[in-house]
């Protein structure tokens, strides 16, 4: 871990001021979030609110009928471990609220999960429909059809006394070569789903990730946000959302800040073979001067990129990451990322990281993806630059996990312990990046259950309206059009950009999907799973 402590020393020596206030942008200072330990009950309340379940602890909240039914559908799709995670937080919060009111009675949480006129006996319902089965996959295979927390529960019950000790000093090839268990319905990646479905994914992932840590007996202490001051414009020390806002005004659809893209492109153009890339720092005074020059001339297009040395560019890239006023992995989930190391197996660690990546805000997730992809390209040139997976992970860990003011809040012993654990997290993020930006199939199935329930409701309302219209007009109905998926072996496809707005397509055994659907998706198998689906063909610019 010598490189880790050398990097910490370089960060300290750089003064952490190259980008903030010393030659930074001229934007006014504004408030931004930072860490604070929450008071009793606040963490549970925030968690339930984020999961869209505030009504479980506060009946006074105004919720329309659709929202009430949506929550009922959401709860009915939870697995046993997911429901237990919700119940645990409701119980804790209710007990806290009762203590505040000096009451002695402890409520029965089962009553909370029994809405009037909609009897949802969660435990009994889940016992029959969502009981976990013992998986027979090998250690290197990832089963994404059964909830991770359910798999962890099975593991815990069968391996109560087993513990796995991890070390970031182990050779790169000692990490398991995980692969997804695939089927003909394909794999769903981030970006394949609509924003509405992604909101549903996030609610489920929040509950599932908490259930996974609960199963391992890990109590996550999420930090509460407080205000710190940041700049409203510039490049360094500016919130990601602000950076993307100013970049999107120049190029709509931008997902990763221009400055980070430009630094990565510069290094990849001529510097991937540079020995000690990312490890050997540029001269501190020169990096500080370059930072000031970038602030004043980057958007004008007059910065002399041809004169920028590779080690200086790498130092600027690291400076950009650690100068973010809000940690790249966010205040809310930073401790959860660190706690991943406490999970008993590499498989569970990977599953937890998959869920945490899905929980990150879109800007943070896209920026993190750009970084780990860049780190992998650096590692691909290790024969010349001498930067292996372990080398890159150890050097980048303090830049990603040590945000402003962090070192003043931890003891020397805590910092030493975190050195190994944070390096291991970065190592896993890089090594398994192709798996981490996917949506587990069991989550997709839960979203599909919610959508199908909503669709059934809409169809019932549509049928009632049609009947009422027929009764009032007393006219013969038009020729019936087959419902989507009702014809065996056919699906209805929309193609608004083409000559036909809607058409029926016959399915064959060989027909496969492309684009938003995984390229290995077999359409006939998918339509059997989701018979009410509607398909849209979109032209994509390359």
N, C-alpha and C positions, 0 to 999 in steps of 0.2 A: 504493500500500500504506500510505498515511498512517493510514487507519482501523485497520489491523492493529497498528501500533506504538502508536497511542493506546490501543487496547484492552489491549495488554501493559502500558503504563504505568498504566492504571486498575487492572489486576489487581495489579500490584506495590504501588500506593498503598493498595489495600484491605487489604493486610497478610496476605492469605490466611488470616486467623484468625477471620473472622466466624462460621464455622460449626463450627470444630474447637477444642474446649477452652474457648472464651470464650462462655459462655452456651449451650453445646450441651446435648445430652441427658445424663441422669445415669447412663446405662448404663456398665458397666465396660469398660475397655479390653481388647481382645483382639488376637491376631496376625492380620495380613492380608498378602497377597502384594504384592511390588513388584519392581523391576527389578534384575537382576544378570547380568553377562556369563558364559555357561556355560564350563566347562572343555572341553579338547579331547575330542571324542567324545561329550560329553553331549548336544549338540544333535541329532546323528544318532540316538542311542539314544532320546531323548525322542520324536523324530519317528516312528520305527518303532514304538515302543510305542503312541503315540497312534493310529497307523494300524492297530493290532491285529496287527502283524507282528513282535512281539518274538522269536518263535521263529526268525526268519531269522538272528539273531545270537546266540541263546542256546538251544542244544538242550536244556539242563538244565531249562528251564521245563516244568512239568507242564501239559499241554494234553490235554483229552479228545478222543475220536475225532471227535465232532461239530465241535469247534472246529477240528481239523486239516482236516477236509473243507471247513468254511466258508472257511478261509484259502485252500485250493486253489481253490475256486470263485471267491473274490474275485480272486486273482491271474490266473485265466484270463479274467476280464472286462476286464483293464486294456488300454489302448491302448498303442501302441509308446512314446510319450513318457511315459506314466504308468509303464510298466514300467521305463523307463530311469531315471526319478526314484528309484524304489525301489532299483534296482541301484546307483545312484551312492551312495546313503547306506549301503547294506550294505557296499559296497566301502570307503568312507571309514572306517566304524566298524571293520571287520575289520582294516584296516591300522593303525588307532590301537591296537586291542587287541594286535596283533602287536608293535608297537613297544614297548608296555608290557612284553611278555613277552620282549623282546630277540630276536625271531625275524626271520629274513631272508625266509622264504618268503611270497609274496603269494598268497592263495587265489584260485581261479577262481570268480568269482561265479556262473557258470552252474551250478555244482554245487548252489548254494543253491536254485536254482529248479527242481531236479529231485528232488522228494520220492520216497523209495523206493516202488515199486509203483504210483506215480501219476505217470507221466512227463508233466510239463507243460513242454514245450519252449516257453517263453514267446515267445521271439523268432520262432520259426518259426510258431507258432500265430497270433501277432498279425500276422505279415507277410501271411498270406493272408486273415485274417478282419477285421482292423481297419486295413488300410492307408488312410491319408487320401487323399481325392480333392480335386482343386483345385476350390474353390467358385467359383461364378459370381455370387454375390450382390454387390450394390453396397456401397459403403462404409457406407451408412446402414442396411443390413439386417443383422440379427444371425442367424447360422446357429447354432441351438442343438442341431442333430442330430449335428454332428461336434465332437469334443472341441476345446476352445479351444486347448489346447497343440498339437494336430495342425495346426490352422489357422495358429497362430503359426509352426510349423516351416515350413509352405509359404510363408508370408510372408517369413520369414528367408531361405529359399533363393532367393527371387525378388527380394529387395530388400536385399541385403547392405549396400549403401552408403547406404541411405535412413535419415534420422533425422527425427523430428517434434519440433519445439520448441513446448512449450506455454506459455501465459501466462494467468494468472488475470485479466489486465487486458483481455482481449479482450471485445467485447460479448457479451451473453447469447445473441444470435441466431446467433453464430458457432459454437456447439456443434452438432454434427450432430444431426439429428432421428431418432435410432435407432428402429427398430421390429423386432419379432420376426418371423422367417419362420414362419408358422403352417401347420398342417395340420389334418386333420379329427380327429386324436386329442387335440387340445386342449393347453392349457398347464397345468403343475402349479405351484401356489404353495405357499410355506411355510405349513404348517398343514393342507394337504390330505392329507398322508401320516401314517401311524401312527408312534408313537415308535420302534418296531422298525425300520421302513423309514428313518426319519430318522437312526438310528445308522449304517445302511449308507450313506446319502447322505453323512454327515459323513466317513466313512473315505475314500470315493471323492473327495470334494471336497478333502480334505487332500492326497491324492496328486496330483490334477489341478492344484491351485493351485501346488504346488511344481514340477510339470512345466512349467507355463506360465512361471514365473519362470526356471527352468533354461534353457528354450529361448531366452530373451532374454539369457542370460548374467548374470543377476542373482543374486548369492549373498546370501540372506537370513540375517542374524544375529539369530536369535530370542534374546530375553533370558530368563534363568532367574529364577524367582520366589524372592524372599527375604521375610522377615517384617518388617512394620511394624505399628504399633499403631493400632487403630481402636476405635470405640465399638460396643457391642452393641445400642444402641437410640437413638432420636432421629430426626432428619431429615437434617441436614447432616453430611458426613464419615462416613456409615454405608455399608457395602457394599450393593450392589444386592440381593444375596440376602437379607441381613438385613432390609432395608426391605420387600421383597416378602413375606417370612415374616410380619412383624408386620401387614402390610396384608391378607394372605390369611386371617389369623385373624379379621379383621373382615368380609372379603368374599371367600369362596373363588373362585378363578379369576382373581384380579387379576393382570394382566400388566405394568402400568406403575405405579410408585409413586404413591400418592395425592397426595403433595405436588407432584409434577411435573404430574400431571393437573390439580390445582386451580389451579396457577399459569398453566398454558396456558389453561384455561377462563376465568380471570379476564381475561387479556389479550385473548382472542378476543371476549369479551362486549362490551367497550367500547373496546379499545385498538388494534385493528389499523390504524386511521387515524392514530394518533399519530406525528407526524413524528420521524424518528430513532429509532424503536423498535428496541431491541437495541443501537443504536450509542451513544446518549446515556446515560451511566450515571446512576443515582440517587445521591443524596448518600451518601458512604461511611459516615458516622456513623449516618445514618437506616437504611440497609440493615442495618448491624450490629445495631441495636436491633430492627428487624423480624425479623431472623433469630432472635434470642434469644426474642422474643415468640412466633414460630411454634413453636419448640422446646417451649415450655411450654403453649401453648394450642391447637395445631392439632387434635389428636385430641379435645379437649374440645368443639370446635365453637364456641369463643367468640372466635376471632381476627376482628378487625374488617375484613373484606375490603372493605367499601364505602369504607373510608378509604385503601386501598392505591393509591398512584399507579402509573400504567402503567410509567414508567421504573424505578421501584423494583421492581415485579413482574418486569420483564425482568432486572434486576440480580440478583434472588434466583434466577431460573431459571438464569442463567449461573453463579452461585455454586454452586448445587446440582450442576451438571455437573462443574465443576473441583474441587469438594471431595470427589468420590467417591474413596475411598482406592485403588481399583483403576480404572485408566483405562476409560472407556466402551468404547473399542475394544480393551481388554485389553492386558496386558503382553506376552502371547505374540504378538499380531498387529499391534501398533502400528507396528512397523518395516515390516511387510509393507504396511500401508495407505500409509505414506509412500513406500515403494519403487514403488508403482503408477505414480508419475510417470516412472519410468525406462523404462517400457514404450514401444515405439516409436510406437504409434498410439493414438488415442482409443478405437478399438474394443477393443484389447487391454486398455487401462486399465479400460474398462467391464466386460469379461469378468472381469478379476481382482477388481474390486470385488464383482461378483456372487458369486464364490466365497468371498471373505473375509467377506461378510455371512452366508453360509451357515455359516461356521466359528464365528461368534460364539456364545457361550452364549445360550440362549433369552432370559434376562432382559435381557442387553445388546442383543440384536437387537431385541426388542420396544420397549425404551426408545429406541433409536436411531431406529426407525421412527416413533414418536410425535413425536420431535423434528423429523425432516426433513419430516414432514407439516405440522407447525406452521410451520416455516420457509417452506414453500411457500405457506401461507395468508397469511403476512406479506408475501411477495413479490407475491401476487395483489392486494394493496392498495398497490402501490408508487406509484401516481399521487398518493396523499395522504401516505403515510408516507415516501416517497423512499428506500425500501429495495429495491434491485434484487437479483437473484441474486448478483451480484458483491459488493455491499455486505454482504449477510447472510453470505456465505461468508467474507469477509475478517474480519468482526467475530467470528464464532463459531469460527474455526479455532483461535486460541490457547486458548479455553475448553475445546475438545475434546481438543486434543493436548498441552497443557501441564499435566501432573499435578504433584502435590507433589514438589518437589526436582528437577524436570526441568531448569530453567534453570541450575542449579548444575553440571550434568553435560555441558553443551554449550558450545562456543566461540561467540564472537560471530559468527564467519563461518558456522558451522553453523546458528545461529539465524536469521541473515539468509536463508540458502538455504532453510530450512524454511518461512519465512513464505509464500513464493509456492507451494511444493509442497503444504503443508497446506491452504491456502485453495482450491487447485484440487481437492483430494480432497473437501472439503466441498461445493464447487460441483457436482461430479459426483454425489455422494450425493443432493443435493437434486433436481437436474435429472432424473436417471434413476431415481428411487426406484420407479417403477412396474415397471421391469425388474429391479431388483436383488433384489427379494424373490420371485423366481421360481426354480424349480429347472430347470436346463438339461435338455432332452430326452435328451441323450446320457447324463447321469447317471441319469435315470429308467430309461432302457433298460438300463443296467448293473445297476441294482437289480432290474429285472424279470428279467434273465438269472439273477441269483443266486436269486431267489425261485422261478423255474421249475425250476432245478436242484434246489433243496430240495424242491419239490413232487413232482418225479419220484422222488426218493428216498423220500418218504413214501408215494407211490402204490405203489411197488414193495414196501415193507414191508407196506402194507395188503393187497396182493394175496397176499403170502405167508401172512399171518395168516388171510385168508379161506380160502385153500386148505387150510391146516392144520385149520381149524375144520370145513370140509366133509369132510375125510378122517376126522376123529374122530367127527363126528355122522352122516355118511352120509345126510344129509337133502337133499331137493331145495332148491335156493336159491330165495329170494323172487324175485318178478318184477323183472327188472332195471330200474333207474331210469336214464334217460339221464344221462351225465356232463355236468357244466356245460360248456356250449359245444359239446357233441357234435352237437346238433341244428342243422342249418343255419338261420340266421336267427332263432334263439331264444337267450335268456339266462335263467338262473335267478336270481331276485331274492329276497332275504330282507327281510322287513318285520315284525320282531317287535313293533313298536308297533301294528300294524294287525291286522285280523281274520285275514289269511292269513300264516302264518309263512314260507311259501315258495311261490313261484309262477313259472310260465314266462311270459316276455314276448316277443312276436314283434317283431322289429326291422323298421323301415321306413327308407326312404332319408331321410326328414325327421326321424326321432327324434333329438333332441339331449339332452345331459346338463346338469344344473344342480348347484349347491352345490359339494361337494368336487371334483367334476370341473369343468373349465373349461366355461363356458356355451356355448362354441362347439365342444364335443366332439360328434362324431357317433358314436353308440354302435356302429353296425355296423362302422365303420372300426376302432374301438378293439378290438372283440371279435376281429377278424381278427388284430390285433397281439398280443392277449393272450387266447387262446381258453379258458384255464383260470380266468379271473377269476370271482370271486363278488361279487355286488353287494348292498349293504345300504342300505335306505332308512331315514333317521332323521328324526324330527320335530325341527325347529329353532325355538326361540323367538325371536321378533323384538322 
